């Protein structure tokens, strides 16, 4: 070490805390030097075995001499990916054009040139307390050195998406790649009321080949747009979807309908016996749209061990042990009242 006044300090480095350096001199005495006055450090050679940056080292034992080809696979931290979808709903709101992208994040500390990219989607179990691979729940990204979109196929109990061309991933880079070509599928707009004042609005479609889709969809965020009268795309809502297999329904909750209002009231409650009671329920639905009739699904969650609808002025369907749904048509600028009586066994 060279001091700013030209004095040279030499010896064996014992410790360094950022402010001072402790040296052992040739006569075995100790010397402590303040680092704020040091202008130069000079090390004649690195100690044997010292590695100055994180390095992965393999030691091979082979009975054969000469050059041999080998394949090495290992898990690395810092590789992650997620799916994102953009949907454009048609003017009549009966069709949805859906495009899908995957965003790949490389924070592994290495750059991969001309890599073969494979993505695994599914609920992959990872023991994070012992080893944190940084992949996030349900996703795994794998790259191996040396058509638009990904080729999909089942793999174990998951789905494997393989990019049919090579790509490069630089360290600290986030790259977006199309998951599949944009697809158009029929959709149904659905209004659901389940208490309070708000009526929820959602778009529903079936992920089937018959409907123009059919590829298993990885979990991700779906943003939905619609063109206005100026032909500009306007954002109408977003929702998260779970991993969705082929031929399963996708329901995208996009927000609450501005012009639809609900009001629920229990008008009477009667104790029939120790474990049985009856309730009279009224649900008022108001449609403030000027020229559009709608159908609103009234979804009622009924507490108790069992229940039975005794009477209703609209048809209903029992969905499960605690849920019943009524479909109520409401004309423009109209108020409609659903009335029903339910017997509940606790």
N, C-alpha and C positions, 0 to 999 in steps of 0.2 A: 504494500500500500504506500502511496506517495502523498505526503501532507502538502497543503497549499503553499507552505514555505520551503518545499523541496525535501524535507526530511523523509527518509524511507523507513517503514516499519515492516518487519518480516518475522515469520514464525508459523507455527501450526495453528490453523483456525479451530478454536474450541467451541465458540458460540457467537451468536449475533442476534440482538433483540430489536434491531431497527435504529437504535440510537448509539449503541456501543458495540465494539468488537473485542472479544477476548482472544489473545494469542498466547501460545506457549513458545518461548524463545529457545534457541539451541541449548542454553545453559539450564533449561527446565524451569526458568522463572516465568511468571505470568505478566502480561502487559495488557492494559485496557485502553482502547483508543476510541475517542469520540469521532463518529462518522461524519459530522457536519463540516469538518475541515479537510476531509479526504477528497482528493481530486481524481485518483486513479487506483483501480484494483488490478493486480496482475497475478494470475495463477499459472505457474509453469506447466502444469499438466492436470488433467482430471483424475481423481482417484479411480482405481479399477472398480468397475461395476456401477459407477455413479451414472444415473440416467437423469437428464435435465428436463425431460417432458414425459407425460404419461405414454407408456409404450407397452404393447402386448408382445410377449416373447414366448415362442414354442420351442421345446427341445424334443427332437425326434430320435428314436433308436431304431435303426433298420438293419436287417441282415444283408441287404443289397447295397452295393456301392454305385456311385454315379448319380446323374440327375434323374429325379422321379417327379411325376405329376402328382399333385395332392389337392384335395378340396377341404377347405376349412370353413366351418359354420359356427357362428357364435352370436349371442344376443348382445345388442348394444343399446345403451340408453340414448334418449334424445330423438328417437324417430317416432313420429305421430302422424295421424291423418284423420280427417273427418269429411263427411259428405255434406254438400249444400245443394239445394234445389231452387230453381226459379220456375214458377208457373205463371202463364198468361191465360186468363180466362176470357172466353169469347164474348162478343157483344151481347148475345142472348143468354150468356151464362150457362150454356149447356155443354160446352167443350172446354178442355184444359190442355194447353200445350206445356209440357213439362220437360225441362232440361236439367241435367244433373252434372255436378262437378265434384271432384275430390281435391281437397287442399292438403298437401303433403308438407310437413314441417321437418326440416333436417337440422337438429341441434346436437348431432352426435360428435361434432368436432372433426369430421372428415368429409371430403368431397368425393362423390361417386360419379365417375365419368362413364358414359354409355352403359348405364346400369339397366338390368332387367328388373322391372318393378312388379311386385305382387302384393296385393292387399287382402288381408283376411278379415271378414266381417262376421260378427257373432258375439255371444257372451262368453268370451275367452277368460278362463280363470287364471288370475295372476296373483301370487302371494306377495303383496306389496311390502309387508313388514320385513321380510327377509331380503327380497330383491325387487327393487323398483325399476322396471324397464321403461317407465315414462311413456307408455303407450296409450293410457286411458282405457276405461272400461269398454270392452266390446270391440276393440280394434287392434290389429297388429300390422305393422309394415315391415316388409322384408325386401332387401335389395341384394342382388348378386352381380358381381362385376362381369364384365363383357358378356291400316284401317283406322280410324278415329274411335276413341273410347276403349273400354276394357272388355276382355272376354271373360265371361262368368261361368263357373261350374261348381257343383257341390264339393266340399272338402271336409272330411270327418263329419262333425255336426255343425259346420259353419259354411260359409261361401267364400270362394277364392276368386278374386278379380285380378286378371293378368293383363298388363299392357302389352299389346302385340308388337311393340317396337321398343328400342332402348331409349332411355332418357338420362340426362345428367342432373344430379342434385348437388348443388354447392352447399358447403357448410353455412348455417344461419339462413338458408333460403327457404321461402314458402312458395311452392309451385302449385298451380291449379291445372288440372287435366280433366277433360270431359269424361264422365263415367259412361255415358251412352248417348247416342244421337237423340235429339229432341223428339219426343213422342206425343201424340195427341190422343186423348182419351175422353169418353163421355163422363160428365160430372153431374151431380145433383146438388142443388142448393137446399140446405136443410135449416129450418128454424126450430129451436128447442127452447121451451120454457120449463124451468124447474124451481120456481120460487123467486121471491124478490120482485123486482120490476123489470129486469133486463131479459130480453129474448136473444139467445145466442144464435149466431149464424155460422154455418160451416159448409164446406164443400166435401162431397163424398164420392169416391170412385173405387173401382175394383181393379187391383193390379193383375190383370189377366192378359194373355196374348190376344184373346178375342177382342178386348177393348183397346188394343194398340200398345199395351205395356208388356208385362210378363217376366221382367227380370227381377230377381230378389233385390229389394231396395235396402241399402244400409241405413241405419239410423242417422238422422240429421235434421237440419232446419230447412223448412220450406217457406219461401217468400212468394206471395201471390200478387200479381199485377193485373190491371185491366186498363184498356185504352179508353180515354175520354172522348168528348166530341171533337177535340182538336187533334185526335190521333196520337196523343202523348200518353205514355205509360204512367199510371198512377198506382202507388202502393195501397193495397186493400187489406193486408194482414199477413201474419206469419205464424207458424206453429212448428213444433217438433214432432217428428214421427219416430217410432221405434223400428227395429229391424222388421221388415215386412216381407214374408214369403210370397211366392206366386199365388194368385187366385184369392188373396185376402183383401178385405176392405180397408181403405185408408180414409179417415175422417180428419179434415183440417179445420180446427176451430180458428176463425179469423177475427172475431170480435163480437160486439153486440149491435143488433139492428137499431138504427136511429129512430125509425118510425113505427116500431112495434113495442107495445107495452103490456105487461102482465100484472095481475093483482090476485093474490090467493088469500082466501078467508075460510076458516073453519066456522061455519054458522051455527053448528050445534054438536054437542058431544054427550053421549049417554052411556052410563054404566049398566051393562046387561047382567053381568055376574062378576064374581071376583076376578076372573081372568079374561073377560070378554067385554069390549066396549065398541060402540058404533059412533062414527063421525059423519056429519054432513059437510061437504066441501064445495066451495064455489071458486072457480078460477075465471076471472074476467080478462079477456084478451081484446086489445084495441089496435086496429090497423089504421094509421094515419097516412098511408100512401094514397096518392090521389087517383091512380088508375091501375093498381096492381093488386089482385087477389092473392092471398097466400094461404098455405097450410102450415099450422104450427103444431109441432109435437109437444104435448104436455107430458112431461116425465115426472111422475110422482114416486117418491121414495117413502115407503110405509114401514114404520118400525113395528116390531112384534114378531112372534114366532110364526104366525100364519095370518093371512088376511083373505077376505073375499069381498068383491064388489057386488053389492046388493042391487043397485040400480044406477043407471047413468044415462044422460041424454045424448051421449056420443059413444061410438064404438071404441073398444079398448083392447089392448093385448097385454097379457101378463108376461113380462120379460124374464123375471126370476122370482125368487122367494120374497123379495122386498121391493120390486119395481113393477110399475104398471105404466103403460103409455096410451094416451088418447091422441087421435089426430083430429084437429079442429080447423075447418076452413073458415077464413075470415075475409070478407069482401072489403074493397077500399072504403075508407072512412066509416068503418062499422065496428061496433063492440059486440062480441059474442061471449056468452057465459056458459062455461062447462059446469054441470052440477052432477055430483055423484055421492053415493053413500057407501061407506066401507065398514065392514065388521073386522075388528082386529083382535086376535087372540095372543095374549102376552105369556 
